[in-house]
Amino acid sequence: MDFSSVDLALFAKLLLLMLVGLGPKIALVPFIEKTKDLEPAVQREVGTRMVIVAVVTALILFATGWLLLRMFHISTGAVEIAGGLVLLRLALGMAAGPTDEVVREVEGRVPPADPMKLALYPLAVPYLLNPVGISVLIVASSNMENIGGALLVVLVVLLVGGFDLLVFRNMDTISKRLRPTVQIVSEAVFGILLTAVAIQLVATGLNALGIIQLSGGH
């Protein structure tokens, strides 16, 4: 991603990526499944904490991503490949369905007595702030060239975080309007789209490492 020129096209591209990487869609079904037995007020509190944790983590990753890459001698291409592979595992589960497959990765143990722990893991990370968002933020941190680009990334993260807050603080109302059939179909469709995004991430990383050559260089 080129941050040498901050324009509307860069804003649109970054916003689209962060809606996938930090937006509500991937976390929506796991959130409903994990908090469906909670009181609406507690559910809103869990949603609020989840969004705050995800946004703060995103900003920290953006601020320190370049340093992490240098400390561990990791290339941006390797980050993109790793993020793509992790996302691929999640996306395939969504595409295969049914809905409960999305949250099966973190099942198999007794839910914590404190529902607020759900806001930290697995809801904030890796569902709300998922591998796409993590990869984009670390790569953006490494490629940052000017203050305008940095401010743009922060603005987009805060905008998407505000949208997340609006969605998850009203989840008691939204979940009543979401029929199980709609949830299953939307998860399958979005899982297929995310699988394509995951493959593109891997391909971009392989291109960055010089292993393959993509048409047009990206």
N, C-alpha and C positions, 0 to 999 in steps of 0.2 A: 504494500500500500504506500503510495507516494504522498507525503505530507509537505512537499516543497511548495505546492500551490494549494491554498485553502479556498475552495469554491463550493458552489451548490452541489456539484456532482460528487465531490468528496463527502460532503455532509450526508447526501442521500445514500451513498454506498455504506458509510459508517453506520448510519441509523438502521439500515436494513440488516446489517450484520449483527448489530447489538440487539435488535428486536428478536433475532434468533438466539444470540448468545446470552442475553440477559432478560429477554422478554418473558411473558407469563405462560406461553403455550406449553413448553416442555414440563413446567412445574405444576400446571393446572390440575391434571388428573391425580398425580401423587399428593398434592395438597388436599384435594377433596377426600381422597381415600384415607389420608392420615388424620384429618381433623373433623371427619363427618360426625363423630360422636361428641364433639366438644360443644359447649355453649357458644352462641354467636359472638358474645363479647370476648371469650377466650380465643376463639377462632380468628377474630380480627387482630387480637394482640399477637398471636403466632404469625399471622400474615405480615403485620407491621415489622416485627423483629426480623423475619426472614428477609424482607426487602432491604431493611437497613444493613443487615449483615452482608448481603450480597453486594450492595452498592459500595459499602466501605471497602470490602475485599477487592472489588473491581478497581477502585481508585488506588488502593495500595499496590495492586499488581501493575497498574499503569505507571505508577511513580517509581517502582523498583524493578520492573521487568528487565530493563537494560542491564541493571547490575546483576541480577540473577543469571542472566545469560553469560555474562563475563566471568562471574564467580565459578560457575560450573562448566565453562567452556562449551556451551550449547549454542548451536546455530538456530536462526529463526526457522530454517527449513525443518529441522528436527522437531521444533515445537509444533509446527503446523502438522507434521505427520503424526505426532503423538496425539494431538488434539483430535485429528481426524479419525484415528483408530478408536479412541475412547468414545467419540460421538457415534461412530459406526455401530459399536456394540449396543449403545442406548437406542439408536434409531431403528435397528433391526428388531429389537424387542417391541418397539411401538408399532412398526409396520406389520409384525406377525400377529399382534393382538392375541387374546382379547385385552380389554383395558387393564386388567390387573397385572398383565405382564410388565407394564411400565414400572410398577413399584416392586416387582419381585426381587430385584437386586438387593434391597435392604430389608427384606422380610426374613423370617426364620428366627427372630429373637423377640423377646417380650418388649413391647413399646415402653419407653421411659416413663416413669411416674410423672416427671415434670414435662408437660407438653411443650414448654419453651425450648427444650433440647432439640425438638424436631425442627425448629426454626434455623438451627445451626447446621445440623446434618440429619437427614440428607436433603432438606428442602432448599436452604440457601445455596449450598454447594453439595452435590453437583447438578441439581435440577434447575434452580433459577439462574445462577451463574454457572453455565455449563461449559464443556470443552471448547465450543466455538468462541464464546466470550473470553475465556481465559487466553486462548491462542491469539485472538485479535488484539487484546490489550497488551500482551507481552510483545508481539511483533510491532505494534504501534509504538510502544515505548522504545524499542530498539531503533526504529526508523525515524523517530521524531527529529525534526530539523529546525523548528521555530516555535515561538510561544503561541502563535495563532493556531497551529495544529494541536498543541497541547490543550489549549482552551476549548477547541472544538471537541476533542475526545471527552473532556470532563463534562461539557454541556450535553453531549449525546448520552453519556452514562446517567446524568441526573434526569434528563427528559424521560428516558426509558424507565428509570427507577420510579419516577413520579407516576408513570402509567401503571407500573406494577402495583404500586401502593393503592391506586384507585381500584384496580381489579381485585386484589386480595383482601382489601378491607371491606369489600362488598360481596365476598364469596358466598355468604349465606343466601343472598338474593340470587346470585348468578347460578349457583348449583341447583336451585329449584327449577330453573328454566332449562337446564341441560338434561335432556333425556339420555338414558344409557346408550341407546342406539346411536344417537348423535355423537356421543363421546367416543364410542368404539370406531365409528367411521372416520371421524376427524383425526383420531390418533393414528389410524392406519394410513390415511392420506398424508398427514404431516410427517409420519415416520418415513415414508418413501421420499418425500422432499428432503428430509434431514439426511437420509442415506446418500442422496446425491450431493448435498453440501459436504458431508464427511469425505466422500470420494474426491471431491474437488479440493478439499483441504490437503489430503494426502498427495494428490497430484501436484498441487502448488508447492508443497514441501519438497517433493522429489525434484521438481524443476529448479527450486532454489539451491538444492544440493548438486545440481548438474547431472543427476542420474537419468532424467528424461528431459526432452525438450517439448514444451507445450507450444501450440500454434499461437503466435503473437507474443510468446514469452511470458504468458500469465494465464 
